[in-house]
Amino acid sequence: MYKQQQPIILASKSPRRQELMKLLGLDFTVELKEVDETYPEGLSPAEIAVYISELKANAFGHAANKIVVTADTIVAINGEILGKPSDRTHAQEMLRKLSGCKHEVYTGVTLIKDKKMVSFYDLTEVHCRAVTEDEIDFYIDNYQPYDKAGSYGIQDWFGVAVVERMVGSYTNVMGLPTEKLYQQLLLLDI
C-alpha cells in the first residue's frame, strides 16, 4: 500500500488526470510550467510521449522533498500522430481517420523525486466502429474535443458509443496509466 510521505505536484491542467490522481487517493497540488513540446524527428509514438513528459518534468528541476508527476498522451494511427485539433475542421478530419479503425494511445509519464527521474509509458490499442458525418458533427458540437489528443475522450459519448473494444489500460486512454503510476510510486519509496 502506498503511504504518501511527501507532497505531490501534478504538472497537468487536465481534469481527467486530476480525477484519476484523486481516485488513487493521492493528495496533490497542480502546478504548471510552460514548455515547448517540440520533439525531434524520427521518434516513435512511445518515445515522443516519454520525451515530452520529460521536457515537462525538467521544467521543475530537482524536486527537493516532493514528487513531481508529468504526463503526455499521444494518439497514433498507422504511424501518424494525432495531436489536439486546432479547429473544427481538424477535429472532423481526425475523427474520420479513427472511424472503423484501430489506433494506439501512448501515455508517457515522468516522476521526479529529489534528484531521481523515472520515466515510463503505457500503450492501449483502441478499436472504433465506423461513424457517420452526423455523428462526428454531433460529437464535436456537444463535447468540444479540442483539448484532447485524437479529438476524443474515452470517458464521454465517443467512448461509450463508438469505441468497440480496447486492449490495455482504460486509464491510459484517459491520459494517466494509474496502474503503472501506482507501482512506480511504491518503487520510489523503497
Backbone torsions as a table, in degrees:
resi	resn	phi	psi	omega
1	MET	NA	131.6	179.5
2	TYR	-80.8	123.2	177.1
3	LYS	-112.8	105.9	-175.7
4	GLN	-64.4	125.3	-179.7
5	GLN	-117.9	-9.2	-180.0
6	GLN	-131.0	155.1	175.3
7	PRO	-63.1	145.4	177.1
8	ILE	-115.1	134.1	173.8
9	ILE	-109.5	124.6	172.1
10	LEU	-98.0	116.6	-178.7
11	ALA	-92.5	66.4	-179.4
12	SER	-156.8	136.1	175.0
13	LYS	-90.3	-0.4	-177.7
14	SER	-65.1	120.3	177.1
15	PRO	-64.1	-27.5	178.8
16	ARG	-69.4	-42.6	177.5
17	ARG	-64.9	-39.8	178.8
18	GLN	-63.9	-41.2	178.1
19	GLU	-62.0	-42.8	-179.7
20	LEU	-66.1	-38.8	177.3
21	MET	-62.6	-40.4	177.8
22	LYS	-64.8	-40.2	178.7
23	LEU	-63.9	-27.4	174.9
24	LEU	-75.7	-7.8	-180.0
25	GLY	80.8	21.2	-177.4
26	LEU	-90.1	142.3	174.0
27	ASP	-96.0	119.0	-174.6
28	PHE	-147.2	162.0	170.9
29	THR	-117.9	157.8	178.0
30	VAL	-103.6	128.4	178.2
31	GLU	-138.4	130.3	-176.3
32	LEU	-116.0	144.4	173.3
33	LYS	-131.0	138.0	178.2
34	GLU	-70.5	132.6	-179.1
35	VAL	-138.4	137.0	172.6
36	ASP	-77.9	115.3	-174.6
37	GLU	-91.3	24.4	175.8
38	THR	-71.3	137.8	-179.6
39	TYR	-126.3	156.5	-179.0
40	PRO	-67.3	150.8	175.3
41	GLU	-64.2	152.7	172.2
42	GLY	89.5	-1.3	178.6
43	LEU	-81.7	147.0	173.7
44	SER	-74.0	163.7	177.2
45	PRO	-55.1	-41.2	178.5
46	ALA	-63.2	-42.4	179.4
47	GLU	-65.8	-37.1	177.9
48	ILE	-63.3	-47.1	-178.5
49	ALA	-59.7	-43.8	179.6
50	VAL	-69.6	-42.5	-179.7
51	TYR	-56.4	-47.9	-178.1
52	ILE	-69.6	-38.1	177.5
53	SER	-63.6	-35.5	177.1
54	GLU	-70.5	-36.6	174.5
55	LEU	-58.0	-45.9	179.8
56	LYS	-62.5	-41.0	-179.1
57	ALA	-67.6	-42.1	-179.1
58	ASN	-61.8	-24.2	177.5
59	ALA	-63.9	-19.4	-180.0
60	PHE	-92.7	-11.2	-177.4
61	GLY	65.8	-152.3	178.8
62	HIS	-78.0	128.0	-177.5
63	ALA	-93.7	89.3	-179.0
64	ALA	-74.6	125.7	176.6
65	ASN	59.2	29.4	175.4
66	LYS	-156.5	168.7	177.1
67	ILE	-119.1	129.7	176.3
68	VAL	-106.9	133.0	178.3
69	VAL	-118.8	124.0	175.5
70	THR	-125.9	156.8	-179.5
71	ALA	-152.4	155.4	173.0
72	ASP	-145.8	133.9	-177.9
73	THR	-113.2	133.3	-178.6
74	ILE	-122.3	133.2	172.1
75	VAL	-106.6	131.2	-178.8
76	ALA	-131.8	139.5	174.8
77	ILE	-136.1	122.3	-177.9
78	ASN	50.7	41.4	177.8
79	GLY	82.0	-7.0	179.4
80	GLU	-92.4	132.2	178.7
81	ILE	-84.8	127.8	175.4
82	LEU	-108.5	102.7	-179.7
83	GLY	-82.8	-151.7	175.8
84	LYS	-81.2	138.0	-177.8
85	PRO	-69.9	143.3	-179.4
86	SER	-82.8	-24.8	-179.9
87	ASP	-163.3	-176.4	-177.0
88	ARG	-59.6	-45.7	-179.1
89	THR	-60.6	-43.0	178.9
90	HIS	-63.3	-42.1	177.9
91	ALA	-62.6	-42.2	178.2
92	GLN	-60.5	-44.6	179.6
93	GLU	-59.4	-45.1	-178.9
94	MET	-63.9	-45.8	-178.1
95	LEU	-65.4	-32.4	174.4
96	ARG	-64.0	-39.9	179.7
97	LYS	-64.8	-36.8	-178.6
98	LEU	-75.6	-22.7	-175.6
99	SER	-58.9	121.6	176.6
100	GLY	70.9	14.8	-174.3
101	CYS	-126.6	169.1	172.7
102	LYS	-99.8	139.8	172.9
103	HIS	-138.3	171.4	-179.7
104	GLU	-117.9	144.6	174.0
105	VAL	-119.1	124.2	179.1
106	TYR	-115.6	132.4	170.9
107	THR	-123.1	122.9	173.9
108	GLY	-94.5	137.4	-179.7
109	VAL	-129.9	138.0	175.5
110	THR	-128.0	135.1	175.6
111	LEU	-116.9	136.2	172.4
112	ILE	-120.7	130.0	173.1
113	LYS	-137.0	119.1	-174.3
114	ASP	54.3	-119.5	-179.3
115	LYS	-102.8	10.3	-177.3
116	LYS	-99.5	131.2	176.3
117	MET	-119.6	130.4	177.7
118	VAL	-125.7	129.4	178.3
119	SER	-125.9	148.3	176.7
120	PHE	-156.6	170.9	175.2
121	TYR	-140.4	163.6	173.3
122	ASP	-130.4	155.1	-178.4
123	LEU	-130.1	131.9	174.1
124	THR	-128.4	133.5	176.3
125	GLU	-93.9	128.7	-176.5
126	VAL	-121.2	128.8	179.1
127	HIS	-109.9	126.8	-178.8
128	CYS	-114.1	145.7	172.4
129	ARG	-77.9	165.9	175.8
130	ALA	-69.1	139.8	178.3
131	VAL	-120.1	153.6	179.4
132	THR	-90.0	166.1	175.3
133	GLU	-60.8	-38.9	177.9
134	ASP	-61.2	-41.2	178.7
135	GLU	-66.7	-39.4	176.9
136	ILE	-60.9	-47.4	-180.0
137	ASP	-64.5	-41.8	176.7
138	PHE	-57.7	-46.3	-177.8
139	TYR	-62.8	-48.6	-178.8
140	ILE	-63.6	-43.1	-179.2
141	ASP	-63.5	-38.3	-173.6
142	ASN	-96.1	-20.2	-174.5
143	TYR	-121.8	-4.8	173.1
144	GLN	40.5	66.7	-172.2
145	PRO	-82.1	33.9	-173.8
146	TYR	-75.1	-14.7	-179.9
147	ASP	-103.6	17.4	-174.0
148	LYS	-123.1	132.9	174.2
149	ALA	-59.5	134.1	-179.9
150	GLY	78.3	0.0	177.9
151	SER	69.0	26.3	176.6
152	TYR	-151.6	159.1	174.4
153	GLY	-117.5	129.2	-179.4
154	ILE	-66.3	-24.9	-175.1
155	GLN	-88.6	1.7	-179.4
156	ASP	-116.6	-158.2	-175.2
157	TRP	-52.0	-42.8	-178.3
158	PHE	-58.5	-45.3	-179.0
159	GLY	-64.5	-37.0	-176.9
160	VAL	-91.0	-20.0	-176.8
161	ALA	-108.7	-22.2	-173.0
162	VAL	-114.8	-40.7	-177.7
163	VAL	-71.3	120.5	-178.1
164	GLU	-86.5	-38.5	177.8
165	ARG	-164.4	162.5	178.0
166	MET	-134.6	149.2	171.0
167	VAL	-119.9	106.9	-177.1
168	GLY	125.6	-165.0	-172.0
169	SER	-78.5	128.1	173.6
170	TYR	-65.3	-43.9	-177.1
171	THR	-67.0	-26.9	174.3
172	ASN	-60.6	-42.6	-179.9
173	VAL	-68.4	-29.3	174.9
174	MET	-70.9	-19.5	176.2
175	GLY	122.3	1.7	179.2
176	LEU	-156.4	106.3	-179.4
177	PRO	-71.9	88.4	-171.3
178	THR	-62.8	-31.4	-180.0
179	GLU	-61.5	-47.7	179.8
180	LYS	-72.0	-37.8	178.3
181	LEU	-59.7	-46.1	-179.8
182	TYR	-59.0	-44.2	179.6
183	GLN	-63.6	-39.3	-180.0
184	GLN	-69.2	-36.8	175.7
185	LEU	-61.8	-40.6	176.8
186	LEU	-61.4	-43.8	-178.6
187	LEU	-66.9	-34.3	179.0
188	LEU	-64.1	-28.5	-178.1
189	ASP	-84.6	-6.5	-178.6
190	ILE	-75.0	NA	NA
